[in-house]
Amino acid sequence: MKRTVPLFIAAITGFVLIAADFVPYTQSWGDTAMIWFDILAAVAFILGGANLLRMHLQKISDVRPGWGYSVVTILAFLVTLVVGLGKFGVHPAEDFPNHPWSGDYIAHGGGFWWIYEYVYLPLAATMFAMLAFYIASAAYRAFRAKNTEATILLATAFIVLLGRTYAGVYLTGNLPESLAWLKLNYLTDVIMNVFNLAGNRAITIGIGLGVVALSLKVLLGVDRSYLGSDREA
C-alpha cells in the first residue's frame, strides 16, 4: 500500500492535468490539482529547510572538513528567512496602510530586496566571473586539433569569435561582392542561424520526446524511481 497509493495519486493527477489542457470541462479539475501542488510545494520547502539545517548542524557537530562553510550557510539561511518573514523595511500596502505586514516582502527598499540586490547578486556575479576562467581553460583543451571533429570545432569557434568582433568584420570587409559569402560576419550568421539553430531544434525535439516518454512511464507506473527503494518499508 505504501507504494501503490503514491503511484495511484501520481497517475490520477497526471492524467487530470493532461485532460485539463484538451477537455474544457476538466479545466477546473486542473486548477484544483495545481492548488494542491502549491500546497505540497510549500510543505516541501519547509522539509527542505529542515533537512538543510539538520545536515549542516550534524556537520558542525562532527567537526568534519568544511564545517565553517556550514556555519556560514546556516547563518545566511536564518538571516534571510527572518528578514523575509518579518518583512523588515517593507512599507505597508496602500490598501492596508494600518497593517505594517501588509506590504510585499520583495518590495523595493525592503530588507529582503536589499539582501538580494547587494549580497546575492554580487556573489552570483563573482561566481560567474570565476567560471569564465574555467570555461577558458576547458575551451583550450577542447579546441586542440587532435582529430577531424576537434578541427571542425576549432574552426567554427574561430569564425564565430572573429565574426562577432569589429576586427573580424574589418579583416574581410574589403572582399568583392563575388566573394561576399566569405566575409566573417556572413559566415557567422550562417553558422548561428542555420547549423546552430538546426542543432538546437533537434536537441529541443529530443528533450520533448524524452519528457513525454518519461512522463508516460511515471504515469503508467513503469518508472518508480521517484518512490525510492523497491523494498517495502
One Martini backbone bead per residue (centre of mass of N, CA, C, O) as a GRO file, in nm:
protein
  233
    1MET     BB    1   0.054   0.065  -0.017
    2LYS     BB    2   0.307   0.263  -0.003
    3ARG     BB    3   0.318   0.241  -0.336
    4THR     BB    4   0.031   0.248  -0.458
    5VAL     BB    5  -0.079   0.524  -0.374
    6PRO     BB    6   0.131   0.711  -0.513
    7LEU     BB    7   0.079   0.599  -0.796
    8PHE     BB    8  -0.220   0.676  -0.810
    9ILE     BB    9  -0.190   0.980  -0.763
   10ALA     BB   10   0.003   1.041  -1.000
   11ALA     BB   11  -0.180   0.937  -1.227
   12ILE     BB   12  -0.433   1.106  -1.180
   13THR     BB   13  -0.300   1.387  -1.187
   14GLY     BB   14  -0.172   1.366  -1.467
   15PHE     BB   15  -0.437   1.312  -1.631
   16VAL     BB   16  -0.583   1.569  -1.542
   17LEU     BB   17  -0.378   1.774  -1.660
   18ILE     BB   18  -0.403   1.675  -1.949
   19ALA     BB   19  -0.713   1.712  -1.980
   20ALA     BB   20  -0.719   2.027  -1.917
   21ASP     BB   21  -0.591   2.097  -2.214
   22PHE     BB   22  -0.845   1.943  -2.391
   23VAL     BB   23  -1.081   1.965  -2.171
   24PRO     BB   24  -1.294   2.202  -2.064
   25TYR     BB   25  -1.442   2.053  -1.822
   26THR     BB   26  -1.140   1.995  -1.668
   27GLN     BB   27  -1.010   2.269  -1.578
   28SER     BB   28  -1.090   2.278  -1.275
   29TRP     BB   29  -0.923   2.031  -1.198
   30GLY     BB   30  -0.649   2.153  -1.264
   31ASP     BB   31  -0.666   2.387  -1.062
   32THR     BB   32  -0.687   2.209  -0.812
   33ALA     BB   33  -0.420   2.058  -0.852
   34MET     BB   34  -0.241   2.316  -0.836
   35ILE     BB   35  -0.311   2.389  -0.547
   36TRP     BB   36  -0.196   2.129  -0.425
   37PHE     BB   37   0.086   2.175  -0.533
   38ASP     BB   38   0.145   2.434  -0.371
   39ILE     BB   39   0.116   2.303  -0.095
   40LEU     BB   40   0.335   2.084  -0.131
   41ALA     BB   41   0.564   2.284  -0.193
   42ALA     BB   42   0.562   2.424   0.080
   43VAL     BB   43   0.625   2.170   0.244
   44ALA     BB   44   0.891   2.106   0.095
   45PHE     BB   45   1.040   2.360   0.188
   46ILE     BB   46   1.035   2.294   0.486
   47LEU     BB   47   1.183   2.023   0.465
   48GLY     BB   48   1.435   2.138   0.327
   49GLY     BB   49   1.519   2.329   0.556
   50ALA     BB   50   1.542   2.112   0.776
   51ASN     BB   51   1.754   1.941   0.627
   52LEU     BB   52   1.971   2.156   0.608
   53LEU     BB   53   2.009   2.195   0.912
   54ARG     BB   54   2.075   1.903   0.987
   55MET     BB   55   2.327   1.859   0.812
   56HIS     BB   56   2.498   2.108   0.914
   57LEU     BB   57   2.486   2.047   1.218
   58GLN     BB   58   2.625   1.772   1.194
   59LYS     BB   59   2.888   1.882   1.072
   60ILE     BB   60   2.958   2.064   1.312
   61SER     BB   61   2.950   1.849   1.538
   62ASP     BB   62   3.183   1.666   1.382
   63VAL     BB   63   3.405   1.839   1.254
   64ARG     BB   64   3.415   1.856   0.956
   65PRO     BB   65   3.519   1.925   0.666
   66GLY     BB   66   3.381   2.249   0.619
   67TRP     BB   67   3.214   2.362   0.871
   68GLY     BB   68   3.231   2.671   0.818
   69TYR     BB   69   3.031   2.672   0.578
   70SER     BB   70   2.789   2.582   0.747
   71VAL     BB   71   2.770   2.833   0.919
   72VAL     BB   72   2.718   3.031   0.688
   73THR     BB   73   2.464   2.891   0.578
   74ILE     BB   74   2.287   2.915   0.832
   75LEU     BB   75   2.302   3.220   0.868
   76ALA     BB   76   2.189   3.296   0.589
   77PHE     BB   77   1.923   3.146   0.616
   78LEU     BB   78   1.813   3.284   0.877
   79VAL     BB   79   1.831   3.578   0.791
   80THR     BB   80   1.653   3.557   0.538
   81LEU     BB   81   1.403   3.440   0.679
   82VAL     BB   82   1.353   3.668   0.886
   83VAL     BB   83   1.342   3.907   0.688
   84GLY     BB   84   1.113   3.795   0.509
   85LEU     BB   85   0.894   3.736   0.730
   86GLY     BB   86   0.926   4.028   0.876
   87LYS     BB   87   0.945   4.266   0.673
   88PHE     BB   88   1.190   4.445   0.666
   89GLY     BB   89   1.140   4.770   0.538
   90VAL     BB   90   0.835   4.743   0.478
   91HIS     BB   91   0.572   4.888   0.343
   92PRO     BB   92   0.264   4.941   0.346
   93ALA     BB   93  -0.009   4.897   0.192
   94GLU     BB   94  -0.242   5.096   0.043
   95ASP     BB   95  -0.496   4.923   0.141
   96PHE     BB   96  -0.312   4.875   0.432
   97PRO     BB   97  -0.177   5.116   0.626
   98ASN     BB   98  -0.227   4.974   0.933
   99HIS     BB   99  -0.048   4.727   0.817
  100PRO     BB  100   0.283   4.640   0.834
  101TRP     BB  101   0.244   4.336   0.680
  102SER     BB  102   0.109   4.413   0.385
  103GLY     BB  103   0.355   4.405   0.238
  104ASP     BB  104   0.596   4.325   0.022
  105TYR     BB  105   0.887   4.141   0.069
  106ILE     BB  106   1.004   4.248  -0.236
  107ALA     BB  107   1.019   4.532  -0.195
  108HIS     BB  108   1.143   4.825  -0.249
  109GLY     BB  109   1.382   4.864   0.021
  110GLY     BB  110   1.388   4.611   0.155
  111GLY     BB  111   1.553   4.363   0.314
  112PHE     BB  112   1.529   4.143   0.097
  113TRP     BB  113   1.612   4.324  -0.139
  114TRP     BB  114   1.892   4.396  -0.026
  115ILE     BB  115   2.008   4.112  -0.020
  116TYR     BB  116   1.974   4.057  -0.324
  117GLU     BB  117   2.127   4.313  -0.443
  118TYR     BB  118   2.396   4.324  -0.219
  119VAL     BB  119   2.462   3.998  -0.202
  120TYR     BB  120   2.371   3.792  -0.418
  121LEU     BB  121   2.448   3.926  -0.691
  122PRO     BB  122   2.753   3.967  -0.639
  123LEU     BB  123   2.814   3.668  -0.586
  124ALA     BB  124   2.711   3.562  -0.857
  125ALA     BB  125   2.901   3.732  -1.035
  126THR     BB  126   3.161   3.614  -0.920
  127MET     BB  127   3.115   3.320  -1.001
  128PHE     BB  128   3.088   3.373  -1.308
  129ALA     BB  129   3.368   3.502  -1.338
  130MET     BB  130   3.525   3.244  -1.249
  131LEU     BB  131   3.409   3.055  -1.474
  132ALA     BB  132   3.560   3.179  -1.716
  133PHE     BB  133   3.833   3.039  -1.660
  134TYR     BB  134   3.731   2.747  -1.687
  135ILE     BB  135   3.625   2.777  -1.974
  136ALA     BB  136   3.893   2.855  -2.104
  137SER     BB  137   4.040   2.596  -2.026
  138ALA     BB  138   3.843   2.397  -2.164
  139ALA     BB  139   3.867   2.520  -2.450
  140TYR     BB  140   4.167   2.465  -2.490
  141ARG     BB  141   4.137   2.153  -2.474
  142ALA     BB  142   3.902   2.116  -2.692
  143PHE     BB  143   4.058   2.292  -2.940
  144ARG     BB  144   4.232   2.067  -3.017
  145ALA     BB  145   4.372   1.939  -3.321
  146LYS     BB  146   4.341   1.593  -3.309
  147ASN     BB  147   4.088   1.592  -3.503
  148THR     BB  148   3.829   1.646  -3.702
  149GLU     BB  149   3.625   1.748  -3.491
  150ALA     BB  150   3.817   1.950  -3.350
  151THR     BB  151   3.874   2.119  -3.604
  152ILE     BB  152   3.585   2.212  -3.656
  153LEU     BB  153   3.544   2.345  -3.382
  154LEU     BB  154   3.776   2.548  -3.407
  155ALA     BB  155   3.685   2.690  -3.669
  156THR     BB  156   3.406   2.778  -3.574
  157ALA     BB  157   3.494   2.944  -3.327
  158PHE     BB  158   3.677   3.139  -3.483
  159ILE     BB  159   3.459   3.261  -3.666
  160VAL     BB  160   3.261   3.359  -3.447
  161LEU     BB  161   3.453   3.536  -3.283
  162LEU     BB  162   3.533   3.724  -3.523
  163GLY     BB  163   3.235   3.790  -3.632
  164ARG     BB  164   3.169   3.950  -3.339
  165THR     BB  165   3.388   4.151  -3.435
  166TYR     BB  166   3.544   4.420  -3.572
  167ALA     BB  167   3.801   4.285  -3.674
  168GLY     BB  168   3.664   4.065  -3.847
  169VAL     BB  169   3.506   4.259  -4.033
  170TYR     BB  170   3.758   4.417  -4.136
  171LEU     BB  171   3.921   4.185  -4.274
  172THR     BB  172   3.650   4.119  -4.482
  173GLY     BB  173   3.526   4.399  -4.596
  174ASN     BB  174   3.699   4.409  -4.895
  175LEU     BB  175   3.546   4.215  -5.036
  176PRO     BB  176   3.399   4.118  -5.296
  177GLU     BB  177   3.084   4.034  -5.398
  178SER     BB  178   3.166   3.746  -5.502
  179LEU     BB  179   3.295   3.706  -5.183
  180ALA     BB  180   3.077   3.757  -4.953
  181TRP     BB  181   3.057   3.459  -4.829
  182LEU     BB  182   3.355   3.508  -4.675
  183LYS     BB  183   3.251   3.670  -4.465
  184LEU     BB  184   3.248   3.656  -4.127
  185ASN     BB  185   2.960   3.763  -4.071
  186TYR     BB  186   2.821   3.566  -4.265
  187LEU     BB  187   2.927   3.298  -4.148
  188THR     BB  188   2.811   3.345  -3.867
  189ASP     BB  189   2.513   3.353  -3.949
  190VAL     BB  190   2.506   3.070  -4.070
  191ILE     BB  191   2.590   2.912  -3.818
  192MET     BB  192   2.366   3.028  -3.619
  193ASN     BB  193   2.096   3.005  -3.826
  194VAL     BB  194   2.151   2.697  -3.913
  195PHE     BB  195   2.327   2.492  -3.754
  196ASN     BB  196   2.259   2.579  -3.463
  197LEU     BB  197   1.949   2.580  -3.490
  198ALA     BB  198   1.919   2.286  -3.577
  199GLY     BB  199   2.046   2.163  -3.324
  200ASN     BB  200   1.852   2.289  -3.116
  201ARG     BB  201   1.594   2.160  -3.231
  202ALA     BB  202   1.680   1.869  -3.198
  203ILE     BB  203   1.718   1.883  -2.893
  204THR     BB  204   1.431   1.978  -2.823
  205ILE     BB  205   1.285   1.735  -2.941
  206GLY     BB  206   1.429   1.523  -2.769
  207ILE     BB  207   1.336   1.635  -2.498
  208GLY     BB  208   1.033   1.610  -2.549
  209LEU     BB  209   1.029   1.303  -2.594
  210GLY     BB  210   1.154   1.233  -2.320
  211VAL     BB  211   0.932   1.358  -2.144
  212VAL     BB  212   0.701   1.189  -2.250
  213ALA     BB  213   0.817   0.910  -2.184
  214LEU     BB  214   0.863   0.958  -1.879
  215SER     BB  215   0.572   1.035  -1.808
  216LEU     BB  216   0.442   0.767  -1.892
  217LYS     BB  217   0.606   0.590  -1.698
  218VAL     BB  218   0.497   0.724  -1.442
  219LEU     BB  219   0.186   0.702  -1.491
  220LEU     BB  220   0.210   0.372  -1.544
  221GLY     BB  221   0.440   0.257  -1.333
  222VAL     BB  222   0.727   0.188  -1.454
  223ASP     BB  223   0.848   0.436  -1.306
  224ARG     BB  224   0.975   0.420  -0.946
  225SER     BB  225   1.217   0.608  -0.848
  226TYR     BB  226   1.056   0.837  -0.681
  227LEU     BB  227   1.004   0.619  -0.432
  228GLY     BB  228   1.265   0.462  -0.425
  229SER     BB  229   1.285   0.186  -0.287
  230ASP     BB  230   1.162  -0.144  -0.345
  231ARG     BB  231   1.137  -0.170  -0.055
  232GLU     BB  232   0.950  -0.230   0.200
  233ALA     BB  233   0.877  -0.056   0.505
   0.00000   0.00000   0.00000
